[in-house]
Amino acid sequence: MARILVTAPNELPWSVGRHLVRGLEASGHTVCLFDYRSARRVADELLARVDEFRPEVHLLYKGELLRPETIHAVRERGVYAIHWHCDVDEGLPPWLLGLARAHDAFFTQAYAMVARLQEAGVERSAWLSAGFEPTAHQVDTITEADRKRYGSQVAFTGRIVNHVIYAGRVDMIKRVLQEGIDIKWWGHHIPRKLRTFGLLFSGVRRAWGGEFAHHQGYAKIARLAKIMLGHDSYPQLEKTLSSRAYLACGCGGFYLARYVKGMEEIFELDREIVVFETLDEMVEKIRYYLTHDAERRRIAEAGRRRVLEHYTYQKRFEQMFHALRNWGELDIV
């Protein structure tokens, strides 16, 4: 077991920092959390936390406000530094490459980034996809008010804005509405700006569920919607899944998602999740599974088991530490 300082976002109720802590604590590690986004002087406060807590390992998650020299100062104190980057930055911007080089090991959720990192000299780098924290998404009871609020034939969670990487989400929701299928999407409301004019006066806005759902709210949506739709922003990038796939399945939802290259290496298709490649195929599968309840429930349960057995944050950290042992870097159980 190790003393691990986690530097991660924790400023919002749905921030990932607390989930990382729970995942590590589940394996018996002693963990301290530093929320770098809430710090006024990030470098000074981080180093002070290192001096006070005296960790063996420093784990940085995201880290857009950190500088390489701060990580060098952490390592000079005898601390092993790991960076887990969860965004897609295929082009390796200078700030990210500098931060990656400053660490002892680098993990990315974007599989395609690994080869680029290694070409750039970051040899100890590997793919590590997102995780799920089951304790944060437990549901004690579901009331009739919950069924009315969160229930629907189809649900989608995520941002809906006029941006090229989100265009597929908008097209998907519009098509479901055009087909006369009941859908609710959950996320931040569409801002009242000139560039969002078309969305504000479209059926997409009217399908908004009314909140950014997280934790129990998200779990209730996954349970009460018959189908959870998914549309990752980079389906062409191999095995680059967002956390929504793990969230939807981990919470017990039936996940129907746009196919991402290599997804079959993560889930067993048509047995744990179902995928589509065109909007016509999406509609066809929505109509099929809305009328095949038993099959839909079997797939949802299989997806839930897969996530709970293999893709929790506890399991992700076990995979991370296994990679470090194989590199001869750090022997953490």
C-alpha positions as CSV (number, residue, x, y, z in Angstrom):
1,M,0.0,0.0,0.0
2,A,1.2,3.5,-0.7
3,R,0.7,7.1,0.4
4,I,-0.7,8.9,-2.7
5,L,-1.4,12.6,-3.3
6,V,-4.1,13.0,-5.9
7,T,-4.1,16.4,-7.7
8,A,-7.4,16.6,-9.6
9,P,-10.5,18.8,-10.1
10,N,-12.9,18.7,-7.2
11,E,-14.5,22.1,-7.3
12,L,-18.0,20.9,-8.5
13,P,-20.4,18.3,-7.1
14,W,-19.7,16.0,-10.1
15,S,-15.9,16.5,-10.3
16,V,-13.8,13.4,-10.6
17,G,-11.4,14.0,-7.8
18,R,-13.4,12.3,-5.1
19,H,-14.0,9.3,-7.3
20,L,-10.3,8.8,-7.8
21,V,-9.8,8.9,-4.1
22,R,-12.5,6.3,-3.5
23,G,-11.0,4.1,-6.1
24,L,-7.5,4.2,-4.5
25,E,-8.9,3.8,-0.9
26,A,-10.8,0.7,-2.0
27,S,-7.4,-1.0,-2.5
28,G,-6.2,0.2,0.9
29,H,-4.0,3.2,-0.1
30,T,-3.7,6.3,2.1
31,V,-4.9,9.2,-0.1
32,C,-4.9,12.9,0.1
33,L,-6.8,15.1,-2.4
34,F,-5.6,18.5,-3.7
35,D,-8.0,20.4,-5.9
36,Y,-5.8,22.5,-8.1
37,R,-8.6,24.4,-9.7
38,S,-9.6,25.9,-6.4
39,A,-6.1,26.9,-5.4
40,R,-5.1,30.6,-5.6
41,R,-1.3,29.8,-6.0
42,V,-1.3,26.3,-7.6
43,A,2.4,25.6,-7.5
44,D,3.0,26.9,-3.9
45,E,0.0,25.2,-2.5
46,L,0.7,21.9,-4.2
47,L,4.3,21.8,-2.9
48,A,3.1,22.7,0.6
49,R,0.7,19.8,0.4
50,V,3.5,17.5,-0.7
51,D,5.7,18.6,2.2
52,E,2.9,18.2,4.7
53,F,1.5,14.8,3.5
54,R,4.8,13.3,2.4
55,P,3.4,11.0,-0.3
56,E,5.3,8.3,-2.1
57,V,3.3,8.9,-5.3
58,H,1.8,12.0,-6.9
59,L,-1.1,11.4,-9.3
60,L,-2.1,14.3,-11.5
61,Y,-5.5,14.0,-13.3
62,K,-6.0,16.5,-16.1
63,G,-3.7,19.3,-14.9
64,E,-4.1,22.2,-17.3
65,L,-3.0,24.7,-14.7
66,L,0.2,22.9,-13.7
67,R,3.7,23.7,-15.1
68,P,6.6,21.2,-15.7
69,E,8.8,22.9,-13.2
70,T,6.3,22.3,-10.5
71,I,6.3,18.6,-11.3
72,H,10.1,18.6,-11.3
73,A,10.0,20.1,-7.8
74,V,7.6,17.3,-6.7
75,R,10.0,14.7,-8.0
76,E,13.0,16.3,-6.4
77,R,11.3,15.6,-3.1
78,G,11.5,11.9,-3.8
79,V,8.0,11.5,-5.0
80,Y,7.1,9.3,-8.1
81,A,5.0,11.4,-10.5
82,I,2.2,10.0,-12.6
83,H,0.0,12.0,-15.0
84,W,-3.4,10.6,-16.1
85,H,-4.7,12.8,-18.9
86,C,-8.4,12.4,-19.8
87,D,-8.8,14.7,-22.8
88,V,-8.1,14.2,-26.5
89,D,-5.2,16.2,-27.6
90,E,-3.9,14.3,-30.6
91,G,-1.7,17.2,-31.7
92,L,0.2,17.1,-28.5
93,P,0.2,20.9,-27.7
94,P,3.4,22.2,-26.2
95,W,1.9,22.6,-22.7
96,L,0.8,19.0,-22.6
97,L,4.0,17.6,-24.0
98,G,6.1,19.5,-21.5
99,L,4.0,18.3,-18.7
100,A,4.1,14.7,-19.9
101,R,7.9,14.8,-20.2
102,A,8.1,16.1,-16.6
103,H,6.4,13.0,-15.2
104,D,7.8,9.6,-14.5
105,A,4.8,8.0,-16.3
106,F,2.0,9.2,-18.4
107,F,-1.4,7.6,-19.1
108,T,-4.0,8.8,-21.6
109,Q,-7.6,7.9,-22.3
110,A,-7.0,8.6,-26.0
111,Y,-5.4,5.4,-27.4
112,A,-4.1,7.2,-30.5
113,M,-2.0,9.5,-28.4
114,V,0.3,6.8,-27.1
115,A,2.3,6.3,-30.3
116,R,2.7,10.1,-30.7
117,L,3.9,10.4,-27.1
118,Q,6.5,7.7,-27.5
119,E,7.7,9.2,-30.7
120,A,8.1,12.5,-28.8
121,G,10.3,10.8,-26.1
122,V,7.6,9.9,-23.5
123,E,8.5,6.3,-23.4
124,R,6.6,5.3,-20.2
125,S,3.2,6.1,-21.6
126,A,0.1,3.9,-22.0
127,W,-3.6,3.9,-22.7
128,L,-5.9,3.9,-19.7
129,S,-9.6,4.5,-20.4
130,A,-12.1,6.2,-18.0
131,G,-13.6,4.6,-14.9
132,F,-16.7,4.3,-12.9
133,E,-17.2,4.8,-9.2
134,P,-20.2,2.7,-8.0
135,T,-20.5,4.2,-4.5
136,A,-21.3,7.6,-6.0
137,H,-24.2,6.3,-8.1
138,Q,-26.2,4.2,-5.6
139,V,-30.0,4.6,-5.7
140,D,-31.9,3.7,-2.5
141,T,-35.4,4.3,-3.7
142,I,-37.2,5.3,-6.9
143,T,-40.4,7.2,-6.3
144,E,-43.3,7.9,-8.6
145,A,-42.0,11.5,-8.9
146,D,-38.7,10.1,-10.1
147,R,-40.4,8.0,-12.7
148,K,-42.3,11.0,-14.0
149,R,-39.2,13.3,-14.0
150,Y,-36.5,10.9,-15.2
151,G,-38.4,8.3,-17.2
152,S,-38.4,8.3,-21.0
153,Q,-38.1,5.9,-23.9
154,V,-34.7,7.4,-24.8
155,A,-32.3,9.5,-22.8
156,F,-29.0,11.3,-23.7
157,T,-26.6,13.0,-21.3
158,G,-24.0,15.6,-22.4
159,R,-23.4,19.0,-23.7
160,I,-25.5,20.3,-26.6
161,V,-23.8,23.3,-28.3
162,N,-23.1,24.5,-31.8
163,H,-19.6,23.0,-32.2
164,V,-18.2,20.6,-34.8
165,I,-17.4,17.9,-32.3
166,Y,-21.0,18.0,-30.9
167,A,-22.8,18.2,-34.2
168,G,-23.4,14.4,-34.2
169,R,-25.2,14.7,-30.9
170,V,-27.6,17.4,-32.2
171,D,-28.3,15.4,-35.4
172,M,-29.0,12.3,-33.3
173,I,-31.5,14.0,-31.0
174,K,-33.2,15.8,-33.9
175,R,-33.7,12.5,-35.7
176,V,-35.2,10.8,-32.7
177,L,-37.6,13.7,-32.2
178,Q,-38.6,13.6,-35.9
179,E,-39.4,9.9,-35.6
180,G,-41.9,10.7,-32.8
181,I,-39.9,8.9,-30.1
182,D,-40.0,10.2,-26.6
183,I,-36.5,11.5,-25.7
184,K,-35.0,13.6,-22.9
185,W,-31.5,15.0,-22.9
186,W,-29.7,16.0,-19.7
187,G,-26.9,18.5,-19.4
188,H,-26.2,22.2,-19.1
189,H,-29.0,24.4,-20.6
190,I,-28.4,25.9,-24.0
191,P,-27.1,29.5,-23.5
192,R,-29.0,32.4,-25.0
193,K,-26.5,33.5,-27.6
194,L,-26.6,34.4,-31.3
195,R,-24.7,31.3,-32.2
196,T,-27.2,29.1,-30.4
197,F,-30.2,30.7,-32.0
198,G,-31.1,27.6,-34.1
199,L,-30.9,25.3,-31.1
200,L,-33.0,27.6,-28.9
201,F,-35.9,27.4,-31.2
202,S,-35.7,23.8,-32.2
203,G,-37.2,20.6,-30.8
204,V,-33.8,19.9,-29.2
205,R,-34.3,22.6,-26.6
206,R,-37.8,21.4,-25.8
207,A,-36.5,17.9,-25.1
208,W,-34.2,19.2,-22.3
209,G,-34.7,17.4,-19.0
210,G,-34.1,20.5,-17.0
211,E,-30.8,19.8,-15.2
212,F,-27.3,18.6,-15.4
213,A,-27.8,15.2,-13.9
214,H,-25.1,13.5,-11.8
215,H,-24.6,10.8,-9.2
216,Q,-28.1,9.6,-8.0
217,G,-29.9,11.7,-10.7
218,Y,-27.8,10.1,-13.4
219,A,-28.3,6.7,-12.0
220,K,-32.1,7.2,-12.0
221,I,-32.1,8.3,-15.6
222,A,-30.1,5.2,-16.6
223,R,-32.6,3.0,-14.7
224,L,-35.8,4.7,-15.8
225,A,-35.0,5.4,-19.5
226,K,-35.4,2.4,-21.6
227,I,-32.5,3.3,-23.8
228,M,-29.4,5.5,-23.1
229,L,-28.0,7.0,-26.3
230,G,-24.3,7.6,-26.6
231,H,-22.3,9.6,-29.1
232,D,-18.6,10.1,-28.4
233,S,-16.9,13.1,-29.9
234,Y,-14.1,11.2,-31.7
235,P,-15.6,7.9,-33.0
236,Q,-12.8,7.7,-35.5
237,L,-10.1,7.5,-32.8
238,E,-9.5,3.9,-31.7
239,K,-10.7,3.0,-28.2
240,T,-11.2,6.6,-27.2
241,L,-14.4,6.4,-25.1
242,S,-15.7,9.1,-22.8
243,S,-16.7,8.2,-19.3
244,R,-20.4,8.1,-20.3
245,A,-20.2,4.6,-21.6
246,Y,-19.0,3.3,-18.3
247,L,-21.5,5.5,-16.4
248,A,-24.5,4.4,-18.4
249,C,-23.6,0.7,-18.2
250,G,-22.4,0.9,-14.6
251,C,-25.7,2.4,-13.5
252,G,-27.6,-0.4,-15.2
253,G,-28.7,1.4,-18.3
254,F,-29.1,-0.1,-21.8
255,Y,-26.5,1.7,-23.8
256,L,-27.0,2.3,-27.5
257,A,-24.0,4.2,-28.9
258,R,-22.3,5.4,-32.0
259,Y,-19.7,2.9,-32.9
260,V,-16.1,3.9,-31.8
261,K,-13.3,2.1,-33.6
262,G,-12.0,-0.7,-31.4
263,M,-15.0,-0.6,-29.0
264,E,-15.4,-4.3,-29.4
265,E,-12.2,-4.7,-27.3
266,I,-13.8,-3.0,-24.4
267,F,-17.4,-4.3,-24.5
268,E,-18.9,-7.3,-26.2
269,L,-21.2,-5.8,-28.9
270,D,-24.8,-6.9,-28.9
271,R,-24.4,-8.7,-25.6
272,E,-23.2,-5.9,-23.3
273,I,-23.9,-2.8,-25.4
274,V,-25.4,-2.1,-28.8
275,V,-23.9,0.2,-31.5
276,F,-25.0,2.0,-34.6
277,E,-23.1,3.7,-37.4
278,T,-25.8,5.7,-39.2
279,L,-28.9,7.5,-38.0
280,D,-31.1,5.1,-39.9
281,E,-29.5,2.2,-38.1
282,M,-29.9,4.1,-34.8
283,V,-33.7,4.5,-35.4
284,E,-34.1,0.9,-36.4
285,K,-32.4,-0.4,-33.2
286,I,-34.3,2.0,-31.0
287,R,-37.6,0.7,-32.4
288,Y,-36.4,-2.9,-32.0
289,Y,-35.2,-2.7,-28.4
290,L,-38.2,-0.6,-27.3
291,T,-40.4,-3.6,-28.1
292,H,-38.0,-6.3,-26.9
293,D,-37.9,-5.7,-23.1
294,A,-36.4,-9.0,-22.0
295,E,-33.5,-8.8,-24.5
296,R,-32.9,-5.2,-23.6
297,R,-32.7,-5.9,-19.9
298,R,-30.3,-8.9,-20.4
299,I,-27.9,-6.6,-22.4
300,A,-28.2,-3.9,-19.7
301,E,-27.4,-6.3,-16.9
302,A,-24.4,-7.8,-18.8
303,G,-23.1,-4.3,-19.5
304,R,-23.4,-3.5,-15.8
305,R,-21.5,-6.6,-14.8
306,R,-18.7,-5.8,-17.2
307,V,-18.2,-2.4,-15.8
308,L,-18.4,-3.4,-12.1
309,E,-16.0,-6.3,-12.7
310,H,-13.4,-4.6,-14.9
311,Y,-13.9,-0.8,-15.3
312,T,-14.3,0.8,-11.8
313,Y,-11.7,3.3,-10.7
314,Q,-10.3,0.7,-8.3
315,K,-9.8,-1.6,-11.3
316,R,-8.3,1.2,-13.4
317,F,-5.7,1.9,-10.8
318,E,-4.9,-1.8,-10.5
319,Q,-4.2,-1.7,-14.3
320,M,-2.1,1.4,-13.9
321,F,0.1,-0.1,-11.2
322,H,0.4,-3.3,-13.1
323,A,1.8,-1.3,-16.1
324,L,4.3,0.4,-13.8
325,R,5.5,-2.9,-12.4
326,N,5.9,-4.2,-15.9
327,W,8.1,-1.2,-16.7
328,G,10.1,-1.9,-13.6
329,E,9.2,1.5,-12.3
330,L,7.1,1.2,-9.2
331,D,5.9,-1.8,-7.2
332,I,2.5,-0.9,-5.9
333,V,-0.1,-3.6,-5.3
